[in-house]
Amino acid sequence: MYTRRFQGGTSVEILSATGRDPLESWNVSSKKHVKKIYEKEVRGFVFECGGSTQTKMSLPASEADTLGLVQPFLVLQLQLSSFQPFSICVVMESTRKTKHRVILSTSFKDISINPLHVQLPLSVVKRGSWLNLCLDLQSIMKESFKDQFRCLDAIEIRSYCKIRRIFTMKAPLMDDTDDAKVY
C-alpha cells in the first residue's frame, strides 16, 4: 500500500479522523461499533471502537496486501477504556523476509515469545486519558526475534478505545510531560 509512496519525511499518516471517508482503506468488522465522534477533550473528531472484543479494525483491508511502511516507530494517539480490554497486533517483516507478529494487550500478564510471534502486556499503559503510544518496532524485532526490522506489513486494533491518529515516524517522540510516574 505504502511501498511506492514517499516515506522520507518525518512521519507517514496511516489513520486520521479527518476527511470524508478516513476508514476507506481499512477493514472494519462491525461498522456500527466503530463510529466517528466529536471529542471535546481533544477538540476534534476521533474514532470510538466499542461493541465487543470481536470488533476490530485492520489495515490493509485484504490479507494479501502489505503496508510496506519502513519507518521504525509506530505512534497511536488513543484513549483506552478504564476497564475494558484492548489489543493491537502488528505484523512486521524482517530483513530475511520473515513475517513476525507482535500482539500487545491489556489482557496479558506475562511476556510470551515463540519464533513467529510475541505477546506483550500493556499493563503499564495509563487508561482513561489520552496518550501517544509509541512502539519501537526495530527494538521489538531485535529483542524478540533476534532479527532486523525491514517494514511494517499490517495493523489490527481490537476494541475498546478511542483513536485520534495513527502514524509512523523516523525518530521517537520526545517526552514533554512532567509526570514523575512512568506509565
N, C-alpha and C positions, 0 to 999 in steps of 0.2 A: 504494500500500500504506500509506504513512505520511502521505499528503496530508491526511487528515481527522483524524489523531491529533494530540494536543498535542505541540508541538515547542518550547515556550517555556522548558523547563528548561535546565540546564547541559549535558545530554547526552541522546542518544537511542540506546538499545541496539539493535543490529542482530543481533548474534550473541553468545551466551554458552554455554559448555559445561555450564551447569547446567539443571536441569529434566528433564522426562520425554522430550520429543522436540524438542530445540532446532533441528534441521535440517528441521523440518516444512515451513516455507515456502521452503526452499532447493531448487534443482535440483542434485542431486549426480550426476555422470556415472557414477561407479562406487562404489556404497555399500560394497563390500568393501575399497576402498582409502582410504576416509575413515572413521576409527574414533575413537570417544570413549575416551580412555585417561586413567588417573591419572598425573599428572606430579609426582614428588616435589619437584622444584626449585621449583615454584610452589604446591605443597601444594593441588592441586585438579585438576579434570578439564580436559582440552584436547582439541582435535581434531587428529589426526595425518592429514595429507593426503599420500599417497605413491602407490606403484604405478608410474605413468609420467607423462610430461609431458602426456599427454592427460587425466589425472584433473583434474576441475575442479568447483568449487562456484560456483553463480551465484544471485544474488538480484536481482530476483524470479524465481520459477521459470518463469514464462511471459514470453516476449519482448514480448508485447502489453501487459503491465503495466509500471508505473513505480513507483519508490520514492517520489519526491517529497520527499526529505529536504532541508530548506532550510539546515541548519546547515553552515557552510563548512569545517569541519575534520573530516577522516576519520581515525580512530585505529584502528590494528590492533595488538593485543598478540600478537606472534608470535615464533617462533624459526625462522630459516632454516637449512636444511641446509648443512653446511660446503662441500659440493662439488656438490650437485645444483642444477639451475636452478629458479627461482621467478619467477612473474609475477602481476601484478594488473592488471586492466583496470577502469576506472571510466568510466561514461557520464554526462556532465553535460549539463544544458540551460542555455542562456544566456537572458538577458532578452529576446532576439529570437526565442526559441522554437526555436533551432537546437541540435541534439544534437551533442556533441563527445565523442570517445573519447580517453582517456589511458591508454596502456599503459606500465607500469613493469616492467622485467625485469632480472634478473641477467645475462641473455644479451646485452643491448645494450651496445655500446661507445660509441656516439655518440648525440646528440640528433637526432631527425628530426621535422620539423614539416611538415604539409600542412594544407589548410583544414578537414579533417574529423577528423584525429587527430594525436596527438603520441606519439612513443616516447621514453621517458626511461630512462636506465640506472640500475640500482640497485647500482652498483659500490662506492659508499661505505658501504653498509649493512653493519654488523657481522654476521657469520654465526656460528652455533653458540652464541649466547647470546640470552636473552630481551630483547626491546626493544619500545618503543612507537614504531611507525612512524606519524608524524603527517603527513598530506597537507593542505596548504593549498590547497583546491580553488579558492578565489577567486583566489589569486595565479597558480595554474597556468592558469586560464581567461584571466585578464588578460594574462599574459606570452605565452602560446602562441597564443591566438586573438583577442587584442585585443577581448575581449568581457567582459560582466559575468556572474558566476555567478548562476544562479537556483535550481537544485536538482540534487541527485544522483539519477539515474534508475536506475542498475544497477551492480552489482559482480560481477566474475568473478575467482576466485582459482584459479590453476593450481599444482599441487604443485611442489615438495616443501617442506613446512613443518609447523609445529605452531601452532595458533591457539587463543588463550585467549578473547579478546573482540574484537569489532568494534563501534565506536560512533561517532557524530558528536558534535561539540562546537561551542558558540558561539565559544569562545576557544581559542587553542592551549594545549597542555600546557606547564607550566613545566619547564625542565630543572633537575633537582635532583641531577644526577650530579656527581661531582668529577673526571670524566675530563678529562685535558688534551687528548686527541685528539678530533677531530670525526669522527664516523662518518657 
